[in-house]
């Protein structure tokens, strides 16, 4: 694989930055992930870190050197992160559980799969157009999907999330892909601090007309300017797909051609300690069935 990647996180007008992002890869597969620790609950930065650490640890374990089933990996990884947050709260005798959103993408064999829980987003841009983006698990986007957004009262907080990691119930996980990647495709993972102030048209424009190393910092700076003194933290991770053949002369891109089947590289710090929160097959299957059934019912409600 060969790809260019750029990541940045900036603290806005908040006391601390609870966003986390990172990526890891083997010779033939890559994982890109971002989490936004939720305010109003304890230790959001811990929640975001544990979510990424869980995904990276599972990726290191399972990617030999590709993942056997990317969809199952994403579901298992996010559910494992959820369980880790619940266990963390129990072990530290917290009155409330740390919570976070998460969005993650797996790239292998020239394709991309992704999953998210909450309102951290993934954008896929191709040839100057927005090919797809994730839909937030928020009250507003739910009502928009049902065709009822215009009827919402003004006093309603439209961005309230109805699922996240660390909540009492099982998280809702939406899965996307696979999409066959074309050379020049751009993937962006970002927190709501970015898309909340910079609209989809501007995000698509910058990703389409600039290299990711230029587009990402400019988008982040624009979000901070527009957000003003009360701006949320802004975090973004983007990659440009350059293909599976190492025929690019770009000096700032990553090539995995020289890696062995056992090699693993990561910008996410991991302890590897996930054995205590492993989900058995029956629990994973039950959770996946529940999620799929909830998605099916939501689709049936659409006019």
C-alpha positions as CSV (number, residue, x, y, z in Angstrom):
1,X,0.0,0.0,0.0
2,X,1.0,3.6,-0.5
3,X,-0.8,6.6,1.0
4,X,-0.3,10.1,2.3
5,X,-1.6,10.9,5.7
6,X,-1.8,13.9,7.9
7,X,-3.3,14.4,11.4
8,X,-3.7,17.4,13.8
9,X,-5.6,18.2,16.9
10,X,-6.1,21.7,18.4
11,X,-7.6,22.8,21.6
12,X,-10.4,25.3,21.1
13,X,-12.0,27.3,23.9
14,X,-12.1,24.3,26.2
15,X,-10.2,23.7,29.4
16,X,-8.5,20.6,27.9
17,X,-8.5,18.7,24.6
18,X,-10.3,15.3,25.0
19,X,-10.0,14.3,21.3
20,X,-7.6,11.6,20.3
21,X,-6.7,10.2,16.8
22,X,-4.1,7.9,15.2
23,X,-3.4,5.2,12.7
24,X,-1.6,1.9,12.5
25,X,-0.7,-0.4,9.6
26,X,0.8,-3.7,8.5
27,X,2.2,-4.5,5.1
28,X,-1.3,-5.0,3.6
29,X,-3.9,-3.3,5.9
30,X,-4.3,0.0,7.7
31,X,-6.5,1.3,10.6
32,X,-7.4,4.9,11.0
33,X,-9.4,6.0,14.0
34,X,-10.6,9.1,15.9
35,X,-12.4,9.6,19.2
36,X,-13.9,12.6,20.8
37,X,-14.3,12.3,24.6
38,X,-17.6,13.7,25.7
39,X,-18.0,16.6,28.1
40,X,-20.4,16.4,30.9
41,X,-19.0,13.0,31.9
42,X,-15.7,12.2,33.7
43,X,-12.4,11.8,32.0
44,X,-13.4,12.2,28.4
45,X,-9.7,12.0,27.4
46,X,-9.4,8.6,29.1
47,X,-12.5,7.4,27.2
48,X,-11.1,8.5,23.9
49,X,-7.7,7.0,24.6
50,X,-9.1,3.7,25.7
51,X,-11.3,3.5,22.6
52,X,-8.3,4.0,20.2
53,X,-6.1,1.7,22.3
54,X,-8.7,-1.1,22.1
55,X,-9.0,-0.8,18.3
56,X,-5.2,-0.7,17.8
57,X,-4.5,-3.6,20.1
58,X,-7.1,-5.8,18.3
59,X,-5.7,-4.7,15.0
60,X,-2.2,-5.7,16.0
61,X,-3.5,-9.0,17.1
62,X,-5.8,-9.8,14.2
63,X,-4.1,-8.2,11.1
64,X,-1.8,-11.0,9.9
65,X,-1.1,-9.1,7.7
66,X,-4.7,-8.4,6.6
67,X,-7.9,-8.7,8.6
68,X,-9.9,-11.8,7.9
69,X,-13.3,-9.9,8.2
70,X,-13.0,-6.1,8.4
71,X,-16.7,-5.6,9.3
72,X,-16.4,-8.1,12.2
73,X,-13.2,-6.5,13.4
74,X,-14.8,-3.0,13.5
75,X,-17.8,-4.3,15.4
76,X,-15.7,-6.3,17.8
77,X,-13.3,-3.4,18.3
78,X,-15.9,-0.8,19.1
79,X,-17.8,-3.1,21.4
80,X,-14.6,-4.0,23.2
81,X,-13.9,-0.4,23.7
82,X,-17.4,0.1,25.1
83,X,-16.8,-2.7,27.6
84,X,-13.4,-1.3,28.6
85,X,-15.0,2.0,29.5
86,X,-17.6,0.3,31.7
87,X,-14.9,-1.8,33.4
88,X,-12.8,1.3,33.9
89,X,-15.6,3.0,35.7
90,X,-16.2,0.0,37.9
91,X,-12.5,-0.4,38.7
92,X,-12.1,3.2,39.6
93,X,-15.4,3.4,41.5
94,X,-16.7,6.3,39.3
95,X,-20.3,7.4,39.7
96,X,-20.5,7.9,36.0
97,X,-18.8,6.2,33.1
98,X,-16.3,8.1,30.8
99,X,-17.9,8.4,27.3
100,X,-16.7,9.0,23.8
101,X,-17.7,9.0,20.2
102,X,-15.6,7.1,17.7
103,X,-15.1,6.7,14.0
104,X,-12.7,4.2,12.4
105,X,-11.8,3.0,8.9
106,X,-10.0,-0.1,7.7
107,X,-8.1,0.0,4.4
108,X,-6.9,-3.3,2.8
109,X,-6.9,-4.9,-0.6
110,X,-7.7,-1.6,-2.3
111,X,-11.0,-1.2,-0.4
112,X,-12.2,0.7,2.6
113,X,-14.7,-0.2,5.4
114,X,-15.7,2.1,8.2
115,X,-17.8,2.3,11.4
116,X,-18.9,5.0,13.8
117,X,-20.8,5.6,17.0
118,X,-21.8,9.1,17.8
119,X,-21.1,12.3,15.8
120,X,-17.4,12.0,14.8
121,X,-17.5,11.8,11.0
122,X,-15.9,10.1,8.0
123,X,-15.9,11.8,4.6
124,X,-14.9,10.1,1.4
125,X,-14.1,12.5,-1.5
126,X,-13.5,11.5,-5.1
127,X,-12.8,13.6,-8.2
128,X,-14.0,16.8,-6.5
129,X,-17.2,15.4,-5.1
130,X,-18.4,14.1,-1.8
131,X,-18.9,10.4,-2.4
132,X,-20.3,9.6,1.1
133,X,-20.1,10.6,4.7
134,X,-21.3,9.1,7.9
135,X,-24.6,10.2,9.5
136,X,-24.4,11.3,13.1
137,X,-26.3,9.5,15.8
138,X,-27.9,12.7,16.8
139,X,-31.5,13.8,17.3
140,X,-31.2,16.2,14.4
141,X,-30.0,13.7,11.9
142,X,-32.5,11.1,13.0
143,X,-35.3,13.6,12.4
144,X,-33.8,14.6,9.0
145,X,-33.7,10.9,8.0
146,X,-37.4,10.7,9.0
147,X,-38.2,13.9,7.1
148,X,-39.2,15.7,10.3
149,X,-36.4,18.2,10.9
150,X,-38.4,21.3,10.0
151,X,-41.0,20.5,12.7
152,X,-38.5,20.4,15.5
153,X,-39.1,23.1,18.2
154,X,-36.5,25.8,18.5
155,X,-35.7,25.0,22.1
156,X,-34.8,21.4,21.4
157,X,-31.0,20.7,21.4
158,X,-30.8,19.1,18.0
159,X,-27.3,17.8,18.4
160,X,-27.9,15.6,21.4
161,X,-26.6,12.1,20.8
162,X,-28.7,9.0,21.4
163,X,-25.7,6.6,21.5
164,X,-22.0,6.7,22.4
165,X,-19.4,4.4,23.9
166,X,-19.6,4.1,27.7
167,X,-23.4,4.6,27.9
168,X,-25.5,2.2,30.0
169,X,-26.9,0.4,26.9
170,X,-25.1,-1.3,24.0
171,X,-23.9,1.3,21.5
172,X,-25.4,1.6,18.1
173,X,-22.7,1.0,15.4
174,X,-23.2,2.0,11.8
175,X,-21.0,0.1,9.3
176,X,-20.1,1.4,5.8
177,X,-18.3,-0.2,2.8
178,X,-16.7,-1.8,1.2
179,X,-15.9,0.8,-1.3
180,X,-13.2,0.1,-3.9
181,X,-10.6,2.9,-3.7
182,X,-9.3,4.8,-6.6
183,X,-6.0,6.6,-6.8
184,X,-6.5,10.1,-5.4
185,X,-9.4,9.3,-3.2
186,X,-9.3,11.3,0.1
187,X,-10.6,10.0,3.4
188,X,-11.2,12.5,6.3
189,X,-12.0,11.5,9.9
190,X,-12.9,14.5,12.1
191,X,-14.5,15.6,15.4
192,X,-17.6,17.8,15.5
193,X,-15.3,20.7,16.3
194,X,-14.5,20.7,12.6
195,X,-17.8,19.9,10.8
196,X,-19.8,22.0,13.3
197,X,-18.3,25.2,11.9
198,X,-17.1,24.2,8.5
199,X,-19.8,22.9,6.2
200,X,-19.6,19.9,3.9
201,X,-19.2,22.0,0.8
202,X,-16.1,23.7,2.2
203,X,-14.6,20.4,3.5
204,X,-15.1,18.8,0.1
205,X,-13.5,21.7,-1.7
206,X,-10.4,21.8,0.4
207,X,-9.9,18.0,0.3
208,X,-10.4,18.1,-3.5
209,X,-8.1,21.0,-4.3
210,X,-5.2,20.6,-1.8
211,X,-2.9,17.8,-0.7
212,X,-4.0,16.4,2.7
213,X,-1.0,18.0,4.4
214,X,-2.3,21.4,3.3
215,X,-6.0,20.8,3.4
216,X,-6.2,19.5,7.0
217,X,-4.4,22.3,8.8
218,X,-6.3,24.9,6.8
219,X,-9.6,23.3,7.6
220,X,-8.7,23.1,11.3
221,X,-7.6,26.8,11.4
222,X,-10.8,27.8,9.6
223,X,-12.9,25.9,12.2
224,X,-11.0,27.6,15.1
225,X,-11.5,31.1,13.5
226,X,-15.2,30.5,12.8
227,X,-15.8,29.0,16.2
228,X,-14.4,31.9,18.1
229,X,-13.5,31.9,21.8
230,X,-16.0,29.2,22.6
231,X,-14.9,26.9,19.8
232,X,-14.8,23.2,20.5
233,X,-11.6,21.2,20.1
234,X,-10.8,20.5,16.5
235,X,-9.3,17.2,15.4
236,X,-8.8,15.7,11.9
237,X,-7.0,12.8,10.4
238,X,-6.9,12.4,6.6
239,X,-5.3,10.2,4.0
240,X,-4.9,10.2,0.3
241,X,-4.9,6.8,-1.4
242,X,-2.1,6.3,-3.8
243,X,-2.7,2.6,-4.6
244,X,-1.3,-0.8,-3.9
245,X,1.6,-0.5,-6.3
246,X,4.7,1.4,-5.0
247,X,5.0,3.5,-8.2
248,X,4.7,6.9,-6.6
249,X,7.6,9.3,-6.2
250,X,5.9,11.4,-3.5
251,X,8.4,11.9,-0.7
252,X,5.8,12.6,1.9
253,X,3.8,9.4,1.5
254,X,4.0,6.1,3.4
255,X,4.9,2.9,1.6
256,X,4.4,-0.5,3.2
257,X,6.3,-2.4,0.5
258,X,9.4,-3.0,2.6
259,X,7.4,-4.3,5.6
260,X,7.4,-8.0,6.4
261,X,4.3,-10.0,7.1
262,X,4.9,-9.6,10.9
263,X,5.7,-5.9,11.0
264,X,3.3,-3.4,12.6
265,X,3.6,0.4,12.8
266,X,1.4,2.6,14.9
267,X,0.9,6.2,16.1
268,X,-1.5,4.9,18.8
269,X,0.1,3.9,22.1
270,X,-1.2,0.5,23.2
271,X,-0.6,-1.7,26.3
272,X,-2.0,-4.8,24.6
273,X,-4.1,-5.5,27.7
274,X,-7.4,-6.4,26.2
275,X,-7.8,-9.9,27.4
276,X,-9.9,-8.9,30.4
277,X,-12.6,-7.4,28.2
278,X,-12.8,-9.8,25.3
279,X,-16.3,-10.4,24.1
280,X,-17.2,-14.0,23.4
281,X,-18.7,-14.9,20.0
282,X,-22.2,-15.3,21.3
283,X,-22.2,-11.8,22.8
284,X,-20.7,-10.2,19.7
285,X,-23.3,-12.0,17.5
286,X,-26.2,-10.9,19.8
287,X,-25.0,-7.3,19.8
288,X,-24.5,-7.3,16.0
289,X,-28.0,-8.7,15.5
290,X,-29.5,-6.0,17.8
291,X,-27.7,-3.3,15.9
292,X,-28.8,-4.6,12.5
293,X,-32.4,-5.0,13.7
294,X,-32.4,-1.4,15.0
295,X,-31.1,-0.1,11.7
296,X,-33.6,-2.2,9.8
297,X,-36.5,-0.7,11.9
298,X,-35.2,2.8,11.4
299,X,-35.1,2.3,7.6
300,X,-38.7,1.0,7.6
301,X,-39.8,4.2,9.4
302,X,-38.6,6.4,6.5
303,X,-41.4,7.8,4.4
